[in-house]
Amino acid sequence: MKLPRGSMTILALYIFIHHMEALEVGGPTQELINSICIESGDYELCRKIIHKHLETKTTNLLDLTHLICRIATEHASDTYVFIGNILREHPDLEVTTGLNTCLTAYTGETSTFLKVRHEFCREEYERMIIDILSTRKILKRCRTDFPIPLNKKKLLI
């Protein structure tokens, strides 16, 4: 199973916070975005996600950090709901074992990102880095291959 989009955001957020001093705070928004996304696993996806959520054409470093924290939390929450829905619709033991592990992992990830948002607001940047790095350990428990059942619902076309 390929991990959902939240994993890329974790990496981007870590790189961004870790290199805060190296970024030019007064530089244009696009330069800030490039500085974050160039080091991520998927530059185009990172850039696309950030641009999709930007509310203005220009932003500063703190506002961009707040945006990335919010996106990461939303993606982790979406993944948590997605896994929960599959568990309810397909209670097969083969599927539920791996998914329960992932559900626990994403519960931890979501809690950590909520904590990171509070630390950001309190300007506790060193603590943020420690907590962001801890999510890598959380997600390693969910890196496995297991069958994803087909959706039983018939979609309207």
C-alpha positions in Angstrom: 0.0 0.0 0.0 1.4 3.4 -0.9 1.2 5.9 2.0 -1.2 8.8 1.4 -0.2 12.4 0.8 0.4 13.2 4.5 3.8 11.5 4.5 5.2 13.9 2.0 3.9 16.8 4.0 5.7 15.5 7.1 9.0 15.5 5.2 8.4 19.0 3.8 7.5 20.3 7.3 10.5 18.8 8.9 12.9 20.2 6.2 11.2 23.6 6.4 11.5 23.9 10.2 15.0 22.3 10.3 16.3 25.0 7.8 14.4 28.0 9.1 17.5 30.0 9.6 18.7 29.3 6.1 15.6 30.7 4.5 15.4 34.3 3.5 12.4 35.5 5.5 12.0 38.7 3.4 12.2 36.9 0.1 9.3 36.3 -2.2 6.8 33.7 -1.4 7.8 31.5 -4.3 11.4 31.4 -3.1 10.2 30.2 0.3 8.1 27.5 -1.3 10.9 26.4 -3.5 13.2 26.2 -0.5 10.8 23.9 1.2 9.8 21.7 -1.7 13.2 21.3 -3.4 14.3 19.0 -0.6 11.0 17.0 -0.4 10.5 13.6 -2.0 8.1 15.1 -4.6 8.8 18.7 -5.5 5.7 19.1 -7.7 3.3 17.6 -5.3 4.7 19.7 -2.4 4.4 22.9 -4.5 0.9 22.0 -5.7 -0.4 21.4 -2.2 1.1 24.6 -0.8 -0.2 26.7 -3.7 -3.7 25.2 -3.5 -4.0 26.3 0.2 -2.4 29.7 -0.1 -4.9 32.4 0.6 -2.8 35.3 -0.7 -0.2 35.7 -3.4 2.4 36.8 -0.8 3.1 35.4 2.6 5.9 35.4 5.2 7.8 32.6 6.8 5.6 32.3 9.9 2.4 32.3 7.9 3.7 29.7 5.5 4.8 27.5 8.5 1.4 27.8 10.0 -0.2 26.8 6.7 2.1 23.7 6.4 1.2 22.7 10.0 -2.5 23.0 9.2 -2.1 21.0 5.9 -0.2 18.2 7.6 -2.8 17.9 10.4 -5.6 17.8 7.8 -3.9 15.2 5.7 -3.2 13.0 8.8 -6.9 13.4 9.8 -8.1 12.5 6.3 -5.9 9.4 6.4 -7.2 8.4 9.8 -10.9 8.7 8.5 -10.0 6.8 5.3 -8.6 3.9 7.3 -11.5 3.9 9.7 -14.0 3.7 6.8 -12.2 0.7 5.3 -12.2 -1.1 8.6 -15.9 -0.6 9.0 -16.7 -1.7 5.5 -14.3 -4.7 5.3 -13.9 -6.5 8.6 -11.7 -9.3 7.1 -8.9 -10.3 9.4 -6.3 -10.2 6.6 -7.1 -6.5 6.0 -7.9 -5.4 9.6 -4.5 -6.4 11.1 -2.5 -4.1 8.9 -5.1 -1.3 9.0 -5.4 -1.4 12.8 -1.7 -0.9 13.0 -2.0 2.1 10.6 -5.0 3.5 12.4 -3.0 3.5 15.6 0.0 5.1 13.8 -2.1 7.9 12.3 -3.8 8.6 15.6 -0.4 9.2 17.0 0.6 11.3 14.0 -2.5 13.5 14.2 -2.0 14.1 17.9 1.6 15.0 17.3 0.7 17.5 14.6 -1.8 19.2 16.9 0.9 19.4 19.5 3.3 20.9 16.9 0.7 23.6 16.0 0.5 24.6 19.6 4.3 24.7 19.9 4.5 26.8 16.8 2.1 29.3 18.3 4.3 29.4 21.5 7.4 29.8 19.3 8.9 26.6 20.7 10.7 25.7 17.4 13.3 23.3 18.9 10.5 21.3 20.5 8.7 21.3 17.1 11.6 19.7 15.4 11.8 16.9 18.0 8.1 16.2 17.7 8.2 16.3 13.9 11.1 13.8 13.8 9.1 11.5 16.1 6.4 11.1 13.5 8.9 9.2 11.3 9.0 6.5 13.9 5.2 6.5 14.2 4.7 6.0 10.4 7.3 3.2 10.2 4.9 1.0 11.9 2.4 1.5 9.0 4.9 0.9 6.2 3.7 -2.5 5.0 1.9 -4.1 2.1 -1.5 -5.5 2.6 -4.5 -5.8 0.3 -6.9 -2.9 0.0 -10.4 -4.1 -0.6 -12.5 -2.6 -3.4 -15.1 -0.1 -2.5 -18.5 -1.8 -2.3 -20.4 1.4 -2.9 -21.6 2.0 -6.5 -20.6 5.4 -7.6 -22.9 7.5 -9.7 -21.5 8.6 -13.0 
